[in-house]
């Protein structure tokens, strides 16, 4: 059988069995030995005919015959066979390892050095036992997928199977030694370039080391419940309440049992966070104490969260609608969207209540964890207490009420009216479809009048907050498209699938960590796809589309392509005179979308563009109207000032090196605190990029050693100069 993670389960205690971990097919052990990396891992048929008693004689690669059901005899050592190039194979053939994990890592290291990803394959067992006898590992492009046609465009896509024959087979002897007995080294597809090897999936899986479940993450993931010095916890949490810290950490002497959460439960969550901080040098966590000196609220984020916030933290969605029944705690994540328009994590909190003090503490802790950089927009549910805390802590941030929350409340507040398509159409237009404040007011008034809702208290209260949810009143506020993307509409439910609501706080924290890693795995997949799979433009010879395909991620390019087709294929325009000869003005009307007119201004000398629809200001992508204007004037490239880096393939490159901006670099050099913060983040980014590839790790280490020698040489010269000056 094959478990949920694709790992081969034990095949029972009788005959030697072989488990194909990818296809899920179970075949005889001797069949497995004969079945090289065939397409899809199909088993090879048994040779011979049935003998007496129904036993089937089977051919054996070492010579001679064996009978199924008979005892497996110890076999003599046989020389490993290599098919294909022997370059780089010698070390692999000479290595001896002592576990399945070591064997997998050994072949992964070989694959990463060569430039391919690894997939686990079949395994066989000694007769009558559950001890592995042989184990196969394949190139990830082994086999063929059903109903997938191989083309020039998808052949080198890392997710396309090409029936690659590259593989390795380990045999385990009676001493538990794992040795390579067969190696096929040639591939039928392009290998990954050295600078992209850290993006290989198997490289990522070795680094992450995620458990199968939240409980496993706590029990087996290295999160020991204790054993971490209290000084480590004190150094990783940045709470200003020093007196509370002294009472909190040494054995939690200041904590008393509450009716909701006991001391053991609190110690468990703190131990979990301390363990994370011990592994991740940039991990941040904080604890809030109530008036009685008891731990009440928790916040944490790892180093990658900080990196992602630096790249994409212009928009934050904060959700506090998920409550645990057992402890009555609130699981409150801070999330956003990355350059692939996917959900990304910035941090998470466990809150004991929804008081002003709790929210104020949390937002201050979040702000401090992110280097005091406020987001441009923050989306939350409709909560006045939270709104007050946001106004205090994020005075420069635009607070928005998420549309998913309004629609969720409408279902309970408006009853049967929600079934009316006419009402929902007008209600949705009020939220997102109006072009101006006057249009919104007209639509809202008409909706109240038509459905007799003038006295509805919930709608009256909602109207007073219109500045926080009406799209027409937020046309110049960047939102990253979170209100338009279906994936982001369900952010309020992201934790409902993790664990049961009675789960402990530490298990919830581990589950949040695992969910975060799952999201990062999806981002990694998209990064690989963008690096290795070229996009084909719908109009092959369009200069501006080809330019967009080179700079944007695949997901964002497809969105850009849709806007381009709408603009150039379904937009009427009227050119209007301008006083400036370098400036052009157009009135644009989208066909089949009413009589809405958008005005575009284009300055050809500065390549400045403006459109009355304000899509670039809110989404960061040029709208169909501006793209139509560029097409009219035969502009073949997207103007540089309208390529938002957060949507590009290079969104995470060079972000942490202040030298790219002279002003930032000078500020960094002049201020000790700024220098320390920039240097740590820069180094952390380089370390995380290099940890998946031995060659890159060695290169970075050599660079650090070279820097250390230069530093020591400088300090030695400075000391000698100071001594000579003193004498």
Residue, then its C-alpha position, 0 to 999 in steps of 0.5 A: x500500500x502507499x500512504x498519503x505522502x507517497x511513501x511505500x508502506x510495509x507489504x506484509x509479512x509473507x512473500x517478498x514484495x515490491x512497492x512502487x511509491x509513485x504509481x502505487x502498484x504492488x508487484x513481486x520482489x523479483x519482478x521489481x529487480x527486473x523492472x528498470x525505470x520503465x514508463x510509469x513503473x510498470x511491472x515486468x512479467x514473471x518468467x517460467x511456468x507454474x511448478x508443483x504446488x502452484x509455486x512460480x520459479x522466477x529468474x534471478x539477476x545474480x544467476x540461478x533460480x528462486x521460488x516464491x515463498x522460499x527463504x531468501x538466501x544470502x547472496x554474494x556481492x556483485x559488482x555495481x553496473x553503470x549504464x551511461x556516463x560515469x562522470x560523477x558516479x564514482x563517489x556514489x558507487x563507493x558510498x555505504x549508508x545505513x538507512x533509507x533516509x541516508x540512501x535517499x539523501x545520497x542520490x538527491x545530493x548526486x542529483x542536485x550536483x548533476x542537475x535533476x530532481x529525484x523521485x522515490x521508486x520501488x522497494x522489495x523486502x526479504x522474504x517473511x520480513x519487513x526489512x527492505x532488500x532493494x530500493x529504487x530511486x528515479x529521476x523525477x521525469x521517469x515514466x509518462x503521465x496518462x493523456x499528456x502529450x509531449x511537445x517541444x514546449x513542455x518536454x523540459x518542464x520539470x512537471x512533465x514526465x518524459x520516460x527518462x530512464x535515469x535511476x539508481x538501485x540500492x541493495x541492503x545486505x545482512x549487516x544493514x549496509x546500503x550499496x548501489x548495485x545499479x546506476x543509469x546516469x543518462x537523461x533524455x531531457x535537459x538538466x538544470x543549470x548550476x545557478x538554478x539547482x537550488x530550485x529542484x524539488x528534492x532539494x527543497x524537500x530535504x531542507x524542509x523536512x516536514x512531518x505528515x501531520x501537525x501532531x507529528x510536527x510537535x512530536x517528531x519535528x524537533x520541537x522538544x517541550x523543554x530543554x532550551x535555555x530561558x536566555x534563548x527565549x528572552x533573546x528571541x522575544x522583543x516584548x518591552x515588559x522586562x519585569x514580566x519576562x523575568x517572571x515568565x521564563x524561568x520555569x513559568x513561576x508567574x503563571x497560574x492555571x486558568x479555566x481555559x488554558x493550564x500551565x502545561x498547555x502554556x509551557x508547551x506553546x512557549x517551548x515550541x516557539x523557543x525551539x523554533x527560535x533555536x533553529x531559525x536565527x531570525x525567528x521572532x516571537x512575543x508574549x503578552x501578559x494580562x493584568x494578573x501577570x498570566x500569559x494571554x496572547x502569542x505572536x510569532x513569525x519566522x525569518x522567511x516571513x520577514x523576507x516575504x513581508x519585505x517583498x510583498x508587505x504592501x498589502x496585509x489581510x488580517x483574519x481574526x474569525x477562527x476561534x478554538x472551542x476548547x481554549x476559546x483562543x483566536x487563531x489570527x494570521x497575517x497573510x498577503x499575496x506573493x508575485x505569483x498571486x498566491x497566499x503567503x504568510x507574514x505571521x500568526x497570533x493566538x489571542x485570548x480575547x478581542x480587547x483593545x489592549x490585545x489588538x494594540x499589543x499584537x499590531x505593535x508586536x507585528x510592526x516591530x517584527x517587520x522593522x516598523x514598516x507599515x503596510x499600505x493597506x490592511x484588510x480585516x473583518x468588521x470590528x470597531x475595537x480592532x479598527x481603533x487599534x489599527x488607527x493607533x498603531x498603523x496611522x499611515x495604513x489604509x484600513x479596509x473591510x474585506x468583501x468576503x466578510x461583508x458578504x458573509x454577514x449579509x447572509x445572516x443579516x439579510x435572510x431570504x433577500x440573499x437569494x435575489x439575483x437582482x439584489x446581489x447584483x446591485x450590492x456587488x456593484x456598490x462594493x466593486x462596480x462603481x466608477x465614482x462616488x456619485x455612481x455609488x450613491x445613486x446605486x445604493x439609494x436605488x437598492x434601498x428603495x427597490x428592496x425597501x431596506x431604508x430601515x435596515x440597521x445593518x445596512x445603515x451601519x455598513x453605509x457609515x463605514x463606506x470609506x473602508x469597503x467601497x471600491x469607488x472610494x479607494x481608487x488610488x489605494x493599492x490592494x494587490x487584487x486581493x478583493x478580485x482573486x477567488x483564492x483570497x476570498x476564502x482567506x477567512x477559512x484557511x485554518x478550518x482544514x488544519x486541525x480539530x478545534x479542540x487541538x492544543x495550542x502547541x499543535x495549532x502552532x505546528x499546524x500553522x507552520x506546516x500550512x506555511x510550508x505548504x504555501x511555500x512549496x507552491x511558491x517554489x513550484x511556480x518559481x521553478x516553472x517560471x525559470x524552466x518553462x518558457x511561456x508562449x504568447x497568444x500573439x507570438x509576434x507582439x513586442x509588448x506581450x513578449x516583453x511582459x512574458x520575460x519580466x512577469x511571473x506566469x500567473x501575472x503575465x496571463x492576467x496582463x495578456x487578458x488586459x492586453x486582449x481586452x484593450x486592443x481587441x474590444x476597446x473603442x477610442x476617440x483621440x482628443x486634442x491637447x495643448x502639449x504636443x507630446x501629450x495625447x488624450x484618448x477616451x476609451x469605451x470597452x465594447x459590450x460593457x456599457x457606456x462607461x468612458x475612461x480617459x487616458x493621458x499619454x506623454x511620449x517624452x516621459x512615457x507617463x500614463x494615467x487612466x481614470x479607472x486607476x487600475x495601475x494604482x490599485x493593482x500594479x498592472x496597466x489596464x486595457x485602456x492604457x495598453x490600447x493607448x500604447x498600441x495606438x502609438x506603436x509602443x512595443x515595451x512596457x514603460x519601466x516605471x509601470x513594471x511593479x517589481x512585486x509582480x516580476x520573476x525577480x521580485x526577491x532578487x537584490x532586495x536586501x542589498x542596500x548598495x543597489x540604492x546609494x541613499x540606503x547604502x549610505x544610511x546603512x553605513x552611517x547608522x550602526x543599528x541600520x547596518x546591523x539590521x541590513x547585514x543580518x537580513x542580507x546574510x540570511x537571504x544568502x544563506x537560505x538561497x544556498x542551503x539547498x545546494x552543496x556547491x552553493x553552500x561551499x561557495x558562500x562559506x569560502x566568501x565568508x572566510x575570505x571576508x573574515x581574513x580581510x577583517x582580521x588583517x585590517x584589525x591587526x594593522x589597526x592595532x599595530x598602528x595604534x601601538x606605534x602611535x602610542x609609543 
